[in-house]
């Protein structure tokens, strides 16, 4: 099954200023991540036989058009099992059905749900033969924010490794161009995240204790406009290192493990 991409201008921290909505081909089509309402997206939805609506995750820049297009099409609205209340709070509409890893949504010739948490706890991808609609797991250039309190670095690294092992034909991301070499992209993002972790751990081992001081040591670059995101990322890494027992972290100060 093929996907039609429609970029939606939306308030987002992504450099593109847009979020990509994806519309599957075939009967009872699946609409993924309708971030808002645009004429182009509305025309595409009107011309299609939309039977299902879902999102990769609940962040505001991915869900703004869910309620409108669900109402306009009468489509079945899907959410991750165990996250129905959070989905309704984010989208303004209660889901009709829930999915888990391995669920096949009966859209077109079938769309399989793939668990990809980390950027957000409920994050999933939607897989077909043509590739995976992957939300904010991967980008062709730059990196993905995995920040506290929702971000989980351990889960994110696992998601990248799962996509690398799955080796889809391509990834259809929420922001930026289509990823035509998913394994290369996943490997690059893994290296980037682990390198950032090494810098954070080195800062703590050198005696740096506060989040802001660790941030300055680990990044060593101008963070104008994104310092809050980088700070949240540092906290998420410290939480991971604390779980693994390589640093001590009490939510305020970090210290080397005994």
C-alpha positions in Angstrom: 0.0 0.0 0.0 1.3 3.5 -0.9 1.0 6.6 1.2 0.1 10.1 0.1 1.9 12.8 2.2 0.3 16.2 2.9 2.3 18.7 4.9 0.3 20.7 7.4 1.6 24.1 8.7 1.3 23.9 12.5 2.9 25.3 15.6 5.8 23.0 16.1 9.4 23.1 17.4 10.5 21.2 14.3 12.6 23.3 11.9 10.2 22.7 9.0 7.2 24.4 10.7 5.1 21.6 9.4 3.9 18.1 10.3 3.3 15.5 7.7 -0.1 13.8 7.6 -0.2 10.5 5.7 -3.2 9.0 3.8 -3.1 5.4 2.8 -4.4 4.1 -0.5 -7.2 1.7 -1.1 -10.6 1.1 0.5 -11.2 2.1 4.2 -8.0 4.2 4.0 -6.1 5.1 7.2 -5.4 8.7 7.9 -2.3 9.2 10.2 -1.4 12.3 12.1 -3.8 14.9 10.7 -2.0 17.8 12.5 -4.6 20.4 11.5 -7.0 21.4 8.8 -5.9 22.5 5.3 -7.6 22.7 2.0 -5.2 20.2 0.5 -5.7 17.7 3.2 -9.5 18.2 3.2 -9.6 17.7 -0.6 -7.5 14.5 -0.3 -9.7 13.2 2.4 -12.8 14.0 0.4 -11.5 12.2 -2.6 -10.5 9.1 -0.6 -12.5 6.4 1.2 -11.2 7.1 4.7 -12.3 4.4 7.1 -9.7 4.9 10.0 -7.9 7.7 11.8 -4.9 7.2 14.1 -1.8 9.1 15.3 1.7 8.0 15.9 1.7 9.9 19.3 -0.2 12.5 21.2 2.0 15.6 20.8 0.0 18.7 19.9 1.7 19.1 16.5 0.4 15.7 15.4 -3.3 15.7 16.5 -4.9 19.0 15.8 -7.1 17.8 13.0 -8.2 14.4 14.4 -11.6 15.5 15.8 -12.5 17.4 12.6 -11.6 14.6 10.1 -13.1 11.9 12.3 -16.3 13.8 12.4 -16.2 14.6 8.6 -15.5 11.0 7.6 -17.3 8.9 10.3 -14.0 6.9 10.4 -13.1 4.5 13.2 -10.7 6.3 15.5 -7.9 4.3 17.0 -5.7 4.8 20.0 -3.1 2.8 21.9 -4.5 0.4 24.4 -4.1 1.8 27.9 -3.9 5.4 26.6 -7.5 6.1 25.7 -8.0 8.9 28.2 -4.7 10.5 27.2 -5.7 10.3 23.5 -9.1 11.9 24.2 -7.5 14.7 26.2 -5.1 15.4 23.4 -7.5 15.1 20.4 -10.9 16.0 21.8 -12.4 12.8 20.6 -12.9 9.4 22.3 -11.3 6.5 20.4 -13.6 3.7 19.0 -11.0 1.0 19.1 -7.5 0.3 20.5 -4.4 -1.3 19.1 -1.2 -2.9 20.5 2.0 -4.1 18.9 1.1 -6.4 16.0 -2.5 -5.2 15.6 -3.5 -5.0 11.9 -5.7 -2.1 11.1 -8.1 -3.2 8.3 -7.2 -0.3 6.0 -6.4 -1.0 2.4 -4.5 -4.3 2.3 -3.7 -4.0 6.0 -1.6 -1.7 8.2 0.5 -3.2 11.0 1.1 -1.4 14.3 4.7 -1.3 15.4 5.7 -0.2 19.0 8.2 2.7 18.8 8.2 4.4 22.2 10.8 6.8 23.5 10.1 10.2 22.0 6.7 9.7 23.7 5.5 6.8 25.8 2.6 5.9 23.4 4.6 6.3 20.2 3.9 3.8 17.4 4.6 3.4 13.7 2.3 2.1 10.9 3.9 -0.4 8.6 3.0 -1.5 5.1 5.1 -3.0 2.3 6.1 0.4 1.1 7.5 1.4 4.5 6.7 2.7 8.0 4.9 5.9 8.9 7.3 6.6 11.7 6.2 9.9 13.4 9.0 11.4 15.4 11.3 8.4 15.8 13.7 9.3 13.1 14.6 12.3 10.9 16.7 12.4 7.7 18.9 15.2 9.1 19.5 16.4 12.7 18.2 14.5 15.7 15.1 13.7 17.7 14.3 15.3 21.0 13.9 12.7 23.8 13.3 14.8 26.8 12.0 14.4 30.3 9.4 14.0 31.7 7.8 12.0 28.8 10.9 11.0 26.9 12.6 7.7 27.7 16.1 7.3 26.3 16.3 3.5 26.9 13.0 3.0 25.1 14.1 5.3 22.3 17.3 3.4 21.6 15.4 0.1 21.6 12.9 1.6 19.0 15.8 2.6 16.8 17.3 -0.8 17.0 14.0 -2.4 16.2 13.6 -0.3 13.1 17.2 -1.1 12.1 16.5 -4.8 12.4 13.2 -4.5 10.7 14.9 -2.8 7.7 11.8 -1.3 6.0 12.0 0.0 2.5 11.7 3.6 3.8 10.5 5.6 6.7 7.9 8.3 6.4 8.6 10.8 9.2 6.5 13.5 10.8 9.0 16.1 9.9 11.5 16.5 7.1 12.1 14.4 3.9 11.3 10.7 3.4 14.1 8.5 4.8 15.2 6.2 1.9 17.9 4.4 3.9 16.3 3.6 7.2 19.2 1.5 8.5 21.7 4.2 7.9 19.4 6.8 9.5 18.8 4.6 12.6 22.6 3.9 13.0 23.3 7.6 12.7 20.7 8.5 15.3 22.0 5.7 17.6 25.6 7.0 17.4 24.4 10.6 18.1 22.4 9.7 21.1 25.1 7.4 22.6 27.8 10.1 21.9 25.6 12.6 23.8 25.3 10.2 26.7 29.1 9.7 26.8 29.5 13.5 27.1 26.9 13.7 29.9 28.5 10.8 31.8 31.9 12.3 31.4 30.7 15.7 32.8 29.3 13.9 35.9 32.5 11.9 36.4 34.4 15.2 36.2 32.4 16.5 39.1 29.7 18.5 37.4 26.5 18.1 39.4 23.7 20.4 38.3 21.6 19.9 35.1 22.6 23.3 33.7 26.3 22.8 34.2 26.1 19.3 32.7 24.2 20.8 29.8 26.9 23.3 29.2 29.7 20.7 29.4 27.9 18.1 27.3 26.8 20.4 24.4 29.4 23.1 24.1 27.5 25.0 21.5 25.0 27.8 21.1 21.6 26.6 22.4 19.7 29.8 21.7 16.0 28.9 21.2 16.4 25.2 22.1 18.0 25.3 25.5 14.8 24.0 27.2 14.7 21.0 24.9 18.4 20.3 25.4 17.9 20.5 29.2 15.0 18.1 29.1 17.2 15.7 27.0 20.0 15.9 29.6 17.5 15.0 32.4 16.3 12.0 30.3 19.8 10.8 29.9 20.6 11.2 33.6 17.4 9.2 34.4 18.6 6.4 32.1 22.1 6.4 33.6 20.7 6.3 37.1 18.5 3.3 36.2 21.6 1.5 34.8 23.6 2.4 37.9 26.3 4.4 36.2 25.4 7.7 37.9 23.5 8.8 41.0 20.6 11.2 40.3 18.2 12.5 42.8 16.3 14.8 40.4 18.4 17.8 41.3 22.0 16.7 41.3 24.1 14.1 39.6 27.1 12.3 41.1 29.3 9.4 39.9 28.1 6.0 41.0 30.0 4.5 44.0 
